[in-house]
Amino acid sequence: MGRKARNRNGWHSFLSRIGILRIDRYIIWRFLSTFFFTLALIMAIIVVVDVQEKLDNFMNPLLTMREIINYYIALIPYFAILLAPLFIFIACVFVTSKLAARSEIIAMSSAGMSFNRLLRPYMIAAAILSAFSFILSSEVIPHLNKTRIAFTNQWVYNKEVKQGDNVQLAVQPGVIAFFSTYDKDSYTGYNFSLEQFEDNTLSSRMTARRIEYHPDSVSHWTVYDYHIRDFHGLVEQDTMGEQLDTLLMITPQDILISPEDGEMLTTGQLYTYIQAQEKRGMGNIKNFQVEYHRRFASIPAAFILTLIGVCLSARKVKGGIGLNVALGLLMAFAYILFYTISASYAISGAMSPFMAAWLPNLIFIPIAIFLYWRAPR
């Protein structure tokens, strides 16, 4: 017996000792292989469609082939994670329908395997896929998104926010900054004010016609044509000047927020950023909050959709697997639709980001329970 065969037998022996038998390995392998096959197939279609849409942009003589390749290296994992719940559900429905059509599930039941026991390999596969997806979306995809978004902004359509009007944020507790207008390219804000409060009473107020940020030094700003008013009870002290260097614990990234900025942060960075912006009183961070909660909501989504898929497809039906696959597609698209709609409501402020991310799960959990109760035993 060769070394590879001994290693394989040793691995199988280890899996058997922890309760993963041959039938479990068979279903898990079918589930995972179908998932990755359908994922690769759809990703190929997405790439072809994307190339056709951006062909005119790719003809730019300044754009190199290396940049295009790097863009698609970043694009494919992004869409793969985005559509992972859809493919988990489709793979589950397809594999279970095939087992039922070939009477393999009937054979398992005749051998004494209960429906709950049948669910075990599916849930193991769902755990593998959900863990894999969470790690990618938390640590890997954000770094790839920097390449994807930078490429899109430079060569396709620039979605970067470069100017903001009437921006107000808290620099620190009791210190509020206001920019009538801020331009990112010139690092310049206009009609600036900085107010300091002590015990909910205004103690100092600075106004300036113009303020500039120095990108070579963190928190270094210069105000022009400034007027500082310090209040000491009923006494007011005025200070005016043409130019003053000051330190403000804010950066242009805190002032101007693009919709895709949250996709470029790891989960840890996203949490830290949300906490910092909430302390500053920023209200335009809904996208970040939805993205943060979405990453965690995707973990139980894999188990919910897998349970629904098995319950829908475990019974052998006339006409083959076409009906089950069609139902699976309908349910999967409904899940994505619910998430898209709820995310839009959260960004508009009509729904909390937490509820927006978890609403599809809350809707599909009763469906999963009902189908589980109706499943063949």
Long-range contacts (C-beta under 8 A, 24 or more apart in sequence): 20-121, 20-124, 23-108, 23-113, 23-121, 24-120, 24-121, 24-124, 25-121, 26-121, 27-95, 27-99, 27-121, 27-122, 27-125, 28-121, 28-124, 28-125, 28-128, 30-95, 30-98, 31-91, 31-92, 31-95, 31-121, 31-122, 31-125, 32-91, 32-125, 32-128, 32-129, 34-91, 34-94, 34-95, 35-87, 35-88, 35-91, 35-125, 35-129, 38-87, 38-90, 38-91, 38-94, 39-80, 39-83, 39-84, 39-87, 42-83, 42-87, 43-76, 43-79, 43-80, 46-76, 46-79, 47-72, 47-75, 47-76, 50-75, 54-155, 54-156, 57-155, 57-156, 58-155, 60-155, 63-155, 67-151, 67-155, 70-147, 70-151, 71-147, 71-148, 71-151, 71-152, 73-144, 73-147, 74-144, 74-145, 74-147, 74-148, 74-151, 75-148, 77-136, 77-140, 77-141, 77-144, 78-141, 78-144, 78-145, 78-148, 81-133, 81-136, 81-137, 81-141, 83-336, 84-129, 84-133, 84-298, 84-302, 85-298, 85-301, 85-302, 85-305, 85-332, 85-335, 85-336, 86-332, 86-333, 86-335, 86-336, 88-126, 88-129, 88-302, 88-305, 88-306, 88-309, 89-305, 89-306, 89-308, 89-309, 89-328, 89-331, 89-332, 89-335, 90-325, 90-328, 90-329, 90-332, 92-122, 92-126, 92-305, 92-306, 92-309, 92-310, 92-313, 92-328, 93-309, 93-312, 93-313, 93-324, 93-325, 93-327, 93-328, 94-321, 94-325, 94-328, 96-122, 96-309, 96-310, 96-312, 96-313, 96-314, 96-324, 97-313, 97-321, 97-324, 97-325, 98-321, 100-313, 100-314, 100-315, 100-316, 100-317, 100-321, 101-316, 101-320, 101-321, 103-316, 105-314, 105-316, 106-316, 109-376, 114-377, 115-314, 115-375, 115-376, 115-377, 118-310, 118-314, 119-307, 119-310, 122-306, 122-307, 122-309, 122-310, 123-303, 123-306, 123-307, 125-306, 126-302, 126-303, 126-306, 127-302, 127-303, 129-302, 130-298, 130-299, 130-300, 130-301, 130-302, 130-303, 133-298, 133-302, 134-295, 134-296, 134-298, 134-299, 137-267, 137-295, 137-298, 138-266, 138-267, 138-268, 138-295, 139-266, 139-267, 141-263, 142-263, 142-264, 142-265, 142-266, 142-269, 143-264, 143-266, 145-260, 145-263, 145-264, 146-264, 149-260, 149-263, 149-264, 159-258, 159-259, 159-260, 160-184, 160-258, 161-256, 161-257, 161-258, 162-256, 163-256, 164-255, 164-256, 167-255, 167-256, 168-281, 169-250, 169-254, 169-255, 169-277, 169-280, 169-281, 169-282, 170-279, 170-280, 170-281, 170-282, 171-248, 171-249, 171-250, 171-280, 172-249, 173-279, 174-198, 176-281, 177-248, 177-250, 179-211, 179-255, 182-252, 182-255, 182-256, 184-252, 184-256, 186-212, 187-212, 187-213, 187-214, 187-215, 187-252, 188-212, 188-213, 189-213, 189-255, 192-223, 194-248, 201-231, 202-231, 203-230, 203-231, 204-228, 204-229, 204-230, 204-231, 205-229, 205-231, 213-251, 213-252, 218-251, 219-247, 219-248, 219-249, 219-250, 219-251, 220-245, 220-247, 221-245, 221-246, 221-247, 221-248, 222-246, 250-280, 254-280, 254-282, 257-282, 257-284, 257-285, 257-287, 257-288, 259-287, 260-287, 261-287, 261-288, 262-287, 262-288, 262-290, 262-291, 262-292, 263-291, 267-292, 267-295, 286-346, 286-347, 286-349, 286-353, 287-347, 289-346, 289-353, 289-354, 290-343, 290-346, 290-347, 290-353, 290-356, 290-357, 292-353, 293-353, 293-354, 293-356, 293-357, 293-358, 294-339, 294-343, 294-357, 296-357, 297-357, 297-358, 297-360, 297-361, 300-361, 301-335, 301-360, 301-361, 301-364, 304-361, 304-364, 304-365, 304-368, 305-331, 305-332, 305-335, 305-364, 307-368, 307-371, 307-372, 308-364, 308-367, 308-368, 308-371, 310-375, 311-368, 311-371, 311-372, 311-374, 311-375, 312-371, 314-375, 314-376, 315-375, 315-376, 335-360, 335-364, 338-363
